[in-house]
Amino acid sequence: MKTTVFAVSDFSGETAAKVAKSAVSQFPGMDFKVVKVPGVIKITQLNIVIRRAKKGPSAIFYTLVDPELRGFLAAKAGAAGIPHFDVFGPALDIIDDIAGEQPILQPGPTTKLDMEYFNWVDAVQFAVRHDDGTNTATLNKADIVLIGVSRTGKTPLTIYMAYRGWKVANVPIIYGLPLPNEIHKIDKKKIIGLTINAKQLTEIRHRRVSFVSSMLDTQYAAPTYIHKELRYSKELMNKLGCRIVDVSGKAVEEIAQEVTMHFKGDTESLV
């Protein structure tokens, strides 16, 4: 059955559609259709999208500047069990935090499409294309390469930093398996190893297993296995000589700040 990804926007829908197409391109064996839904400025229009999305396998990527519309879509899609991704909102929220003034919340390109804008789009698309160990052949083009075992927050950190203009890739560390050869060909200063407290990781994975029945019989959330994984990942990171960041109990914003400080030459708060 064809899976539909709706690219919802209060303007043209081009940005949401491009990010969606970059994501679905990583699944060549699946039948995807990206449908642009431009000019969405009313809740009634979002209700129509939700109704359409409920009819079959679907997801919603959206770029909406109005906080009410963004919140409504996230709540409705979440309640309906429809996967959804806010392409523009997190970037707007970050700028809102530091700008010292209210955003105009006007749909469409209100600023010129300069090189900085295109670099931002490239960073987001790069993150989507290089998530979870995909496209390792072009890891050398990354500004940052994150490595770590499952559930250390690699993907959220990748996307968060992409919104700040960094080209970030992430590669999973799997117990007993070597890292891709491409990792050893790039500057070790680009590599950030993510580690976490074993107890916290066990709790996170137990919650994950409770939602995914296929994981019930695996060692995924077993404390003994998790300790082995973390020791193994630490060994690989030490061999690489990369910077290691402990993400235990930290929000993605805090982790991003530590990583950013490393690349700016300030490593005071890093592990």
N, C-alpha and C positions, 0 to 999 in steps of 0.2 A: 504494500500500500504506500502511496506517495505521502511523504511528510511535508507539510507546508510551514514555511517560516514567514511570518508576517513582519514586514519592515514598516513600522508605524511612525509617522512623523507629523509635526505641525507645519512642516515646510515641504520639501521635495521628496524626502525619504531616501535620498541617495546614500547618505552616510550609514544609516542603519542597514540598508541593503548591501552595501559593500562589506561591512563587517560580517553580516550574516553569510554572504557568499564565500568569504574567506574561511569562515568556520566550517560550512558544509563541504567545502572542497577537500577537507581532510577525511571525508567518508565517501570515497568513490564507489563503494559497493551499495550505497543507499540511494534511494530515489527521492531527492529533495526538490522543492519548488519554492523560490523566494518571491513573495508577492508584496510589492510596495503599496502602502496605504497612506498617501500624502494628504496634507491639508486638514489634519485632525485637530480641531480646536474646541470640541464639545464632548461632554461625557456621553451624550447619546451616540456619538460616532464610535466611542470606545466600546460601548455596549454591543454595537453591531459587530465589531472585531472579535470581542469575546465570544459572542454567539457563533460566529463563523469558526473560530478556533476550537470550540467544543465539539464540532462535528467530526473531527478526525485527528490523527496524530499531528501535532503542531507545536510551534514555539512562537514567541513574540519578541522581536528586537525593536527597541523604540528610542527615538530622540524627541523628547518633549521638554520645553522650557518651563511650562506652567507646573508648579509644584502640586497643585490640586489634581491635575490630569495624571501626572506621574504617580502620585500616591494612589489614586483611584485604580489605575491600570495594574499597579503592583498588587494591590489588595484583591482585586477581582480575579486576576490571573492566578494568584496564589491560592485563593479559595477554590478555584475551578481545577487546580492541579495542572495548570498550563505553564510549562517552563518559560521564563521571561528574563530578558537582559536589558538593563537600562544603559544604553550606549553613551548618552550625553549627561545624564543627571549627576553622577559622581564628580565629573569634571567641573560642572557648574557649582556644585556644593563646595568643592575645594576653593575655587576662586572667590566664592561668596564669603568664605571664612577669612580670607586674607585681604580682600579688597577694601574693606572699610566703608563700603557704600552698597546700596541695594542694586541688584541687577535689573535691567530694563525689562527682562522677560519678554522680549519681542522675537517671534519666530523668524527664521531665515537668517541669511548671512548679513549681519549688521556691521561687520568689519571686513576689510579687504582680505582676500584669500592670499595671504603672503606666504613666504617660505616656512614660517613658524607653524602655520596652520597645517600645511602639507606634511611637515615633519611629525606633527602630532598624529595625523591620520596614519602615517607610515608606522609609527610606534605601536598604535593599537592593532593594526593589521599584522604587524610582525609578532606581537604577543599571541594573537589567535593562531597564527601559523606555526608557532614554536612552543605550543603548550604540551606538557607531559611527554617530552622526548621526541616530538615529531620534527621532521625536517632538520635532523642533526647535521646534514651536509653544509648547512649555512649558519651554523653556530658562530662561526668567526665574524659574522656581521653584527652580532649582538653587542650591546654596551655592557650588559650584565647577563650572566648565566647562573641561575639558581639550581642547586642540587639538594636533595634530601629525600628521606623515606616518605612513604605515603602519609598524608594528613599533617604535614608540617607547614601547610599554608602556602605552597609554592604558587599555585594558580591565582589565588586572591592577591598575593603580593605582586605577581607578574602584571595583572591587569591594573592594579592601583598605580604602579610605577609607570606603566605605559601611558596612563592618563597624564602623567607628569612629564611625558616626552622621552622617556628612556626606552630603548629597544631591548626588551627583556625576553629571554628564553628560559624554560625550566626543564630539567631532566630528572626523572625519578631514580632513586637508588633502590635497587632490588636485591635483597639478601642473596649472596652467593654468586651474583652476576657482575661482570665488569662494567664500568661506564663505557659509553660509546668512544671509539678511538678519537673522534673529533674533539672531545674534551681535552685531550692531552696535546692538541695542536694549537690551542688558543692561550693567550696570556693568562697566567694564573690569577693575576690581579682582577680579571673580569669575573672570576668565579666566586660565588658566595655559597657556602655550605650552611644549610639550615638544620639545626638540631633542636631537640625538645626534651623536657623531662619525661621519663618513662611512664610515670604514673598518669600524667596529663594525657599523654598519647594513648594510653590504654583506655582512658575514659572516653576520649574522642572516638576511638575506633569502636568501642562498645556501642556508642550511640549510632555510628554508621551501620554496624552490623544489624541493629534492630530495625533498620529501614530497608535493608537489602537481604532478602531471605537466602539468596544464593551464596552468601558469605557465612552462613550459620555453622557449617562444618569445616571451616578453614581455620588456620592458626592466626589469622589476621589480627585478632584482638587478644591473643594469648600473651600474658605478661612475659613468660620465658622467651617467646619468639620475638617480642618487641625489644627486649634487652639485647638479644643477639643482633637484631637489625641495627639498633642504634650503635652498638660497638663496631659493627661492620662499616656503617656509614662514616663513623669517626675515623676509622683506619683509612678509608679511601680519601677522605678530606685531608688528613694529615699527609698522605703520600702526594697529593696534589699540591700541598702547601698553600691552600686557599684560605681566605678569611672565613671564620665560622661565627655564625650569629645564633644565639639561643633565643628561640621564639616563645619560650614557656611563659604563659600568662600575659602575653603582650598583644595589643591590638595591631592590626595591619599598619596603621599610621605610625606607630612607634617603631615597628620593624623597618618600615620604609625610611624613616629618619636615620636609623642606624646605618642602613646600607648606603644612603645618600652621603652621610658624613664620611664613610669610608672612601668613597670616590672623590670627595672633596679634600681628602687628606687629613680629616679629623677622625681618629679612631679611638678616642677616649672611652666611649661607652660600648665599644664592641668587645665581644668575647675574645 
